[in-house]
Amino acid sequence: MAIAVDLHLTILGIITALILVSLLVHLSLRRGSALGWMAAALLCVFVELLVLRFGAHSRLGVAAIAMLVPAIYVCAAQAIRRGTGLAFTSHRVVSGTALLTALSLLLLAMPVPPTLQYVPFQLASILVFFDAALALARKHDRDAFEHALLVLCFLVLVGVILRVPMFPALLDEPTPWGLFDAALFERVFIQCMGVLNTSLALLVVARIVARVILGYRHSSERDGLTELLNRRAFDTLIDKPTASRGAIIMCDIDRFKAINDRFGHQVGDEVIRSFACMLSLQGDHAGRIGGEEFALLLTDTTLEEAAEQAEGLRSAFDSLQHPAIGPNVQVSASFGVAAFDADTSIRAAMRSADIALYSAKQNGRNRVEIAREETVSPSLTLAAA
């Protein structure tokens, strides 16, 4: 073949590196099936290049290529789909791909022109990859990564389509298209497709790794039960300086231990999730501080507005009827509210709100108490609720 050895070595080196990166990230995270699919696609590309270089003149080598090429695009399609949050390829498309590949293998055993033998498995590649590109194109909420990925997908598709009539040239066989310089096509096509496929693989791997990192960041900042900010993330939030005034609401579900003891922890978790859902509707700065205790940070809000918001939460939760608890058992929560000014300590306001919450507990629960003074007092431990 006329393909330069250094080009093969360069492509093989890049693909090997991508395979190792995909496998290492996939195995170390123990998640992210998209990376597994991409590693499989790259491994198939690696084997295909070796076959093209050393075994393309044998019947067995051509049969291997007929199976490897569709496998590359099946795996790549799954990697793209899983990496962008799309469902796997439908069984109908996969079945069509398998049938076209089997047809190529059958034609390879028959005395027909090479061009006809190679067309079915190339159509299989086009079918499965076009299906993935079309699914990505129909996705409405694409980000910049996915827009770039979509452009590369269609460029690769154009290359795969152009390859169909000239594929025999890659195996040093005659083509019916005498107008084309086979050697020139071979050299230019391999180089262009190498760049496109490598760019596509790099973008997919980068996209998948970015999604995994964002997922881990989200899980490190969010409470697993409620999806609110966890204590560490909320502490980080209130330690940041703020340029505006605001208020903080501390809240605690009343007599929660009794609910757990009487109805079980599953019902208790559902009550916590219900309360957390109400808090999440008030803004993005709601956190679960621990157990059944929560906090809500409000910016550009006066003390009176925050107290009114807390009263709305108290009333809504007081009216909650959980099916497993029944109408005869009341669920309620107590609230403490404190304000802070711009460029002042939010943590000091949090301690004041915590003291107000303690007062609400002491004064009968199911009520809102306002911290009138912003002075920092020793922390008080809440009575068992």
Secondary structure, 3 states (H helix, E strand, C coil): CCCCHHHHHHHHHHHHHHHHHHHHHHHHHCCCHHHHHHHHHHHHHHHHHHHHHHCCCCHHHHHHHHHHHHHHHHHHHHHHHHHCCCCCCCHHHHHHHHHHHHHHHHHHCCCCCHHHHHHHHHHHHHHHHHHHHHHHHCCCCCCHHHHHHHHHHHHHHHHHHHHHHHHHHHCCCCCCCCCCCHHHHHHHHHHHHHHHHHHHHHHHHHHHHHHHHHHHHHHHHECCCCCCECHHHHHHHHCCCCCCCEEEEEEEECCHHHHHHHHCHHHHHHHHHHHHHHHHCCCCCEEEEECCEEEEEEECCCHHHHHHHHHHHHHHHHCCCCCCCCCCCCCCEEEEEEEECCCCCHHHHHHHHHHHHHHHHHCCCCCEEECCCCCCCCCCCCCCC
